[in-house]
Amino acid sequence: MKNVKLIAILVFGLAVTVPSAHSHAFRFCNLFMQQTPHPSEDDLLKANLLELQRRETEGRKSREVAKMNLEAQRVHESTPVRSSFSGRLTTIPYAAISKVIASMTKNPIIADANAGKYNQPNVDIAYCFGRAAYAHFALLKMGVDKSAIRKIWAVGPMEGDVNWQFHVATIVRADDGRWYVLDTYFAGEVVTLERWISTWRGMNKDGKLRIYFTDPQKFSVELGTYDRVQLGLNLTRDKDWYKGFFADLMTWFQTGSLESVGLTRLIPPKQSPKTALNEDFQPLASDAGVSLKPASENELLARSPEDTRKSNAAQARLDLAAFQKLESEFSRAHRAYLNTRRGTQAEADAKAELKRTSEAMLSSLQFLGSLDYADVGRLAHQAHHKYSTAPGGSDMEILYRRLGEIYVHTFVPAFKTQVERENWSSERLSQVVADFGVQITRSTPGTPMELAYKAAQELASEIAVKAASKESLEYGRAE
């Protein structure tokens, strides 16, 4: 019992004592986002590249960012390419690259995506990451070694004939030793890395466009590697944000033929088809890093509660990505509204777009219940910043004030749910109590965010005492 009281006193002390500004501020920063000054290959594979780009370019001049991009390209091009499977090709004939690009317009699933079949209502999904996945899988099925395939990402605001926050394409090493980009944006033309980078840099207005080279298994700009839930292979179509796009694409790779889209298998000289490449579907799945066969109806019905939770969490992140796209559309409409003359049709159009996007954002927040509390906290901070810097009475201020209120009300329940689900220890809870204490001292007194931190800190202290008591009893029984 003395041990329990001692731990409780320590927890309470952490709740009311302002900790070391350096140690706990750093820890809280890591609580909301991982700091990775020089990301490794594995870090890039797992990273949210939108967050990474923001952190890496904050406070930097455009020439510094340009140097970072040149260094990223240098590291990529100096990485050795070695065959990881007997008979696979470590280069592809240059003439075959244009055929892979052309096949994207011939593949029925890609064509349906381009026609909008797999889009959600009022959300235009460009599916560049879907075409990149197709190119990756097609190259693997053609017999190209996975080490000769990568993905290139342009991350940052791009405006022109597109309005994107990121773009991605698959790249492949050709028999001339250079890497080329497989991207339908260039109307079937084979382009070099330099031209691809230059094109998107020309559409970037702030000079902070970041270029990243990753393992081809990276699925999306925010998420990590290919995953059955993220790809929708473990979801029914009504629950899949991509409405079965990847399930249909994987079925095509399993049952369709390369010849139907103008491609052929590439067999090295003096190699028989048997030794050069296994024709089965599973070797393709193995090199892609995930089982690619869509789940059957019975398999979907037999999912465990943990599988369901993971599905919901993955779906929430996809929904969040769609929400952020709406957010970008709202910001563009707001800029257009501010820059138009009053009483014109352009002003009316911008005002209508502001209304549409703000209403869509407020009606698409169901994903909040499946996010970790740190993600909710990050959204709350972003909303507070936008609300506090927006012109008074503007659509921007009104929207983000409302969003901030919703995020704050979600923050404490999300924290409680995560703590209970992950069964946090008293030590971890005590650390979070201290981190919340730092945020309370930094918050403006009386604001919703300060009140949320106080409520979360009080809850964490209460749960920490109970956890400490339970741990003490278990320790006593063990002795």
Buried (B, 14 or more C-beta within 10 A) or exposed (E): EEBBEEBBEBBBEBBEEEBEEEEBBEBBEEBBBBEBEEBEEEEBBBBBBBBBBBBBBEEBEBEEBBEBBEEBBEEBEEEEBEBEBEBBBBBBEEEBBBBBBBBBBEBEBBEBBBEEEBBBEBBEBBBBBBBBBBBBBBBBBBBBBBBBBBBBBBBBBBEEEEEBBBBBBBBBBBBEEEBBBBBBBBEEEBBEBEEBBEBBBEBBEEBBBBBBBBBBBBBBBBBBBBBBBBBBBBBBEEBBBBBBBBBBBBBBBBEBEBEEBEBEEBBBEEBEEEEBBBEEBEBBBBBBBBBBBBBEEEEBEEBEEEBEEBBBBBBBBBBBBBBBBBBBBBBBBBEBBEEBEEEEEEBEBBBEBBEBBBEBBEEBBEBBEBBBBBBBBBBBBBBBEBBEEBEEEBBBBEBBBBBBBBBBBBBBBBBBBBBEEEEBBBBBBBBBBBBBBBBBEEBEEEBBBBBBBBBBBBBBBEBBBEBBBBBBEEEEEEE
